[in-house]
Structures are given as C-alpha cells and as structure tokens.
Amino acid sequence: MITVRLDDDLLAVVDRERARDRLPRARVVKEALALWVERRRLAEAVRHHRDAYARMPVRGDEFGPVLGTQRWPR
C-alpha cells in the first residue's frame, strides 16, 4: 500500500474520467504507473539504438542490394 498526494484539480479530473468507466482509483493509478514505466523503457530503447548507430553508422552501400530489388508503386 502507498500514499500519493495529488493536487485537488488533478484529482477532480481523474475522478471525473474514471467515473465514466466505473474504474476504481487504484486501477487508474496502476495503469498510469504501468504506462510511465513502458514510456521510460521505450525511451531507453530509442536512446540505445541511437547511440549504437552513432557508434557504428549505416554505410551508404549497406542496404543497396535490398533496396535495389524493391519495386515501389507509382
């Protein structure tokens, strides 16, 4: 169990929104925290890929054979 303090305006918006779907506050908080964790994991994966490509950039000819076989619709 945890205690979370929210300002009155945010709590009012949360209560109004969750009431539409008849969701308990605990479920809304769990969903919000899960989304926060997922967003951080995605941001970390993007940073990881960006840093990897910065260390080892794609060569100009690296995708040439594959791209040369594709036919793009007009």
MDTraj code that builds the backbone (N, CA, C; nanometers):
import mdtraj as md
import numpy as np

residues = "MET ILE THR VAL ARG LEU ASP ASP ASP LEU LEU ALA VAL VAL ASP ARG GLU ARG ALA ARG ASP ARG LEU PRO ARG ALA ARG VAL VAL LYS GLU ALA LEU ALA LEU TRP VAL GLU ARG ARG ARG LEU ALA GLU ALA VAL ARG HIS HIS ARG ASP ALA TYR ALA ARG MET PRO VAL ARG GLY ASP GLU PHE GLY PRO VAL LEU GLY THR GLN ARG TRP PRO ARG".split()
xyz = np.array([
    [0.0845, -0.1171, 0.0000],
    [0.0000, 0.0000, 0.0000],
    [0.0896, 0.1242, 0.0000],
    [0.0499, 0.2245, -0.0760],
    [0.1235, 0.3507, -0.0802],
    [0.0261, 0.4666, -0.0632],
    [0.0797, 0.5792, -0.0290],
    [0.0012, 0.7019, -0.0207],
    [0.0546, 0.7976, -0.1251],
    [-0.0361, 0.8554, -0.2008],
    [0.0015, 0.9502, -0.3059],
    [-0.0778, 1.0775, -0.2849],
    [-0.0088, 1.1892, -0.2880],
    [-0.0768, 1.3184, -0.2761],
    [-0.0918, 1.3787, -0.4152],
    [-0.2137, 1.4181, -0.4473],
    [-0.2430, 1.4845, -0.5746],
    [-0.3066, 1.6193, -0.5451],
    [-0.2812, 1.7143, -0.6338],
    [-0.3493, 1.8420, -0.6122],
    [-0.4981, 1.8237, -0.6439],
    [-0.5786, 1.9087, -0.5872],
    [-0.7244, 1.8943, -0.5966],
    [-0.7748, 1.8962, -0.7404],
    [-0.7154, 1.9810, -0.8248],
    [-0.7605, 1.9900, -0.9636],
    [-0.7351, 1.8588, -1.0386],
    [-0.6161, 1.8031, -1.0212],
    [-0.5844, 1.6772, -1.0889],
    [-0.6740, 1.5649, -1.0380],
    [-0.6952, 1.5581, -0.9081],
    [-0.7803, 1.4545, -0.8514],
    [-0.9231, 1.4658, -0.9048],
    [-0.9722, 1.5872, -0.9184],
    [-1.1078, 1.6070, -0.9712],
    [-1.1181, 1.5565, -1.1149],
    [-1.0166, 1.5844, -1.1955],
    [-1.0175, 1.5377, -1.3346],
    [-1.0102, 1.3850, -1.3383],
    [-0.9220, 1.3275, -1.2582],
    [-0.9086, 1.1815, -1.2534],
    [-1.0402, 1.1182, -1.2100],
    [-1.1015, 1.1698, -1.1064],
    [-1.2271, 1.1137, -1.0584],
    [-1.3378, 1.1261, -1.1625],
    [-1.3429, 1.2367, -1.2306],
    [-1.4443, 1.2561, -1.3354],
    [-1.4243, 1.1559, -1.4494],
    [-1.2988, 1.1401, -1.4927],
    [-1.2696, 1.0488, -1.6037],
    [-1.2920, 0.9024, -1.5653],
    [-1.2471, 0.8639, -1.4470],
    [-1.2603, 0.7232, -1.4081],
    [-1.4049, 0.6865, -1.3800],
    [-1.4864, 0.7838, -1.3373],
    [-1.6268, 0.7575, -1.3080],
    [-1.7028, 0.7161, -1.4335],
    [-1.6602, 0.7695, -1.5486],
    [-1.7271, 0.7332, -1.6741],
    [-1.7208, 0.5833, -1.7004],
    [-1.6063, 0.5239, -1.6694],
    [-1.5877, 0.3799, -1.6926],
    [-1.6019, 0.2979, -1.5651],
    [-1.6431, 0.3633, -1.4583],
    [-1.6618, 0.2962, -1.3286],
    [-1.5366, 0.2214, -1.2842],
    [-1.4246, 0.2912, -1.2933],
    [-1.2964, 0.2323, -1.2535],
    [-1.2577, 0.2811, -1.1144],
    [-1.2013, 0.1940, -1.0336],
    [-1.1517, 0.2389, -0.9032],
    [-1.0227, 0.3201, -0.9197],
    [-0.9978, 0.4071, -0.8265],
    [-0.8757, 0.4884, -0.8312],
    [-0.7511, 0.4016, -0.8403],
    [-0.7489, 0.2921, -0.7650],
    [-0.6300, 0.2061, -0.7635],
    [-0.5979, 0.1554, -0.9044],
    [-0.6991, 0.1189, -0.9813],
    [-0.6741, 0.0698, -1.1168],
    [-0.6186, 0.1807, -1.2059],
    [-0.6721, 0.2995, -1.1900],
    [-0.6240, 0.4131, -1.2692],
    [-0.4779, 0.4427, -1.2362],
    [-0.4446, 0.4389, -1.1084],
    [-0.3059, 0.4641, -1.0672],
    [-0.2147, 0.3547, -1.1203],
    [-0.2558, 0.2280, -1.1102],
    [-0.1756, 0.1179, -1.1634],
    [-0.1522, 0.1338, -1.3129],
    [-0.2578, 0.1694, -1.3868],
    [-0.2446, 0.1879, -1.5313],
    [-0.1504, 0.3034, -1.5631],
    [-0.1627, 0.4119, -1.4899],
    [-0.0757, 0.5274, -1.5128],
    [0.0699, 0.4925, -1.4859],
    [0.0952, 0.4187, -1.3786],
    [0.2330, 0.3807, -1.3475],
    [0.2881, 0.2823, -1.4503],
    [0.2047, 0.1898, -1.4960],
    [0.2496, 0.0954, -1.5987],
    [0.2851, 0.1688, -1.7278],
    [0.2035, 0.2660, -1.7653],
    [0.2334, 0.3452, -1.8856],
    [0.3610, 0.4266, -1.8680],
    [0.3819, 0.4801, -1.7489],
    [0.5045, 0.5561, -1.7210],
    [0.6278, 0.4680, -1.7361],
    [0.6212, 0.3467, -1.6797],
    [0.7340, 0.2535, -1.6909],
    [0.7578, 0.2165, -1.8369],
    [0.6518, 0.1864, -1.9107],
    [0.6656, 0.1492, -2.0513],
    [0.7252, 0.2638, -2.1328],
    [0.6821, 0.3861, -2.1055],
    [0.7360, 0.5022, -2.1768],
    [0.8858, 0.5173, -2.1506],
    [0.9272, 0.4959, -2.0265],
    [1.0697, 0.5048, -1.9925],
    [1.1494, 0.3946, -2.0612],
    [1.0940, 0.2738, -2.0651],
    [1.1629, 0.1629, -2.1325],
    [1.1765, 0.1898, -2.2817],
    [1.0715, 0.2428, -2.3424],
    [1.0775, 0.2758, -2.4846],
    [1.1803, 0.3849, -2.5098],
    [1.1817, 0.4881, -2.4269],
    [1.2788, 0.5967, -2.4423],
    [1.4210, 0.5432, -2.4278],
    [1.4420, 0.4506, -2.3352],
    [1.5744, 0.3914, -2.3168],
    [1.6146, 0.3091, -2.4390],
    [1.5207, 0.2348, -2.4957],
    [1.5497, 0.1562, -2.6162],
    [1.5850, 0.2481, -2.7332],
    [1.5139, 0.3580, -2.7464],
    [1.5433, 0.4543, -2.8534],
    [1.6824, 0.5132, -2.8327],
    [1.7153, 0.5501, -2.7084],
    [1.8494, 0.6026, -2.6795],
    [1.9565, 0.4985, -2.7117],
    [1.9297, 0.3750, -2.6748],
    [2.0247, 0.2670, -2.7003],
    [2.0496, 0.2518, -2.8502],
    [1.9441, 0.2492, -2.9298],
    [1.9596, 0.2365, -3.0748],
    [2.0295, 0.3584, -3.1341],
    [1.9906, 0.4769, -3.0878],
    [2.0539, 0.5995, -3.1384],
    [2.2026, 0.5991, -3.1092],
    [2.2395, 0.5618, -2.9878],
    [2.3806, 0.5589, -2.9507],
    [2.4563, 0.4529, -3.0304],
    [2.3926, 0.3386, -3.0527],
    [2.4573, 0.2327, -3.1307],
    [2.4827, 0.2786, -3.2740],
    [2.3839, 0.3434, -3.3347],
    [2.4037, 0.3924, -3.4717],
    [2.5036, 0.5079, -3.4759],
    [2.5144, 0.5832, -3.3684],
    [2.6149, 0.6903, -3.3631],
    [2.7559, 0.6296, -3.3581],
    [2.7698, 0.5176, -3.2834],
    [2.8995, 0.4498, -3.2753],
    [2.9330, 0.3760, -3.4046],
    [2.8312, 0.3197, -3.4689],
    [2.8535, 0.2412, -3.5891],
    [2.7450, 0.2778, -3.6916],
    [2.7646, 0.3888, -3.7636],
    [2.6632, 0.4360, -3.8582],
    [2.6438, 0.3372, -3.9744],
    [2.5267, 0.3465, -4.0337],
    [2.4966, 0.2647, -4.1508],
    [2.5805, 0.3153, -4.2673],
    [2.6459, 0.2217, -4.3369],
    [2.7242, 0.2599, -4.4555],
    [2.6289, 0.2901, -4.5709],
    [2.6747, 0.3726, -4.6605],
    [2.5920, 0.4107, -4.7747],
    [2.5499, 0.2934, -4.8606],
    [2.6329, 0.1920, -4.8708],
    [2.6013, 0.0780, -4.9573],
    [2.5391, -0.0395, -4.8804],
    [2.5147, -0.0223, -4.7537],
    [2.4720, -0.1341, -4.6697],
    [2.3364, -0.1926, -4.7111],
    [2.2445, -0.1089, -4.7496],
    [2.1121, -0.1570, -4.7869],
    [2.0903, -0.1560, -4.9379],
    [2.1921, -0.1246, -5.0132],
    [2.1805, -0.1191, -5.1589],
    [2.1238, -0.2452, -5.2220],
    [2.1756, -0.3644, -5.1905],
    [2.1213, -0.4855, -5.2529],
    [1.9732, -0.5073, -5.2235],
    [1.9314, -0.4773, -5.1048],
    [1.7901, -0.4971, -5.0696],
    [1.7037, -0.3926, -5.1379],
    [1.7450, -0.2672, -5.1286],
    [1.6652, -0.1602, -5.1877],
    [1.6596, -0.1709, -5.3390],
    [1.7654, -0.2228, -5.3980],
    [1.7676, -0.2383, -5.5436],
    [1.6675, -0.3402, -5.5940],
    [1.6255, -0.4339, -5.5102],
    [1.5298, -0.5379, -5.5537],
    [1.3860, -0.4967, -5.5300],
    [1.3644, -0.3907, -5.4589],
    [1.2260, -0.3476, -5.4323],
    [1.1707, -0.2682, -5.5483],
    [1.0458, -0.2881, -5.5701],
    [0.9759, -0.2079, -5.6723],
    [0.8702, -0.1259, -5.6011],
    [0.8807, 0.0015, -5.6165],
    [0.7891, 0.0913, -5.5492],
    [0.6729, 0.1262, -5.6412],
    [0.5507, 0.1214, -5.5910],
    [0.4347, 0.1560, -5.6756],
    [0.4389, 0.3027, -5.7130],
    [0.3873, 0.3302, -5.8280],
    [0.3825, 0.4705, -5.8740],
    [0.2462, 0.5302, -5.8541],
])
top = md.Topology()
chain = top.add_chain()
for i, resn in enumerate(residues, 1):
    res = top.add_residue(resn, chain, resSeq=i)
    for name in ("N", "CA", "C"):
        top.add_atom(name, md.element.get_by_symbol(name[0]), res)
traj = md.Trajectory(xyz[None], top)
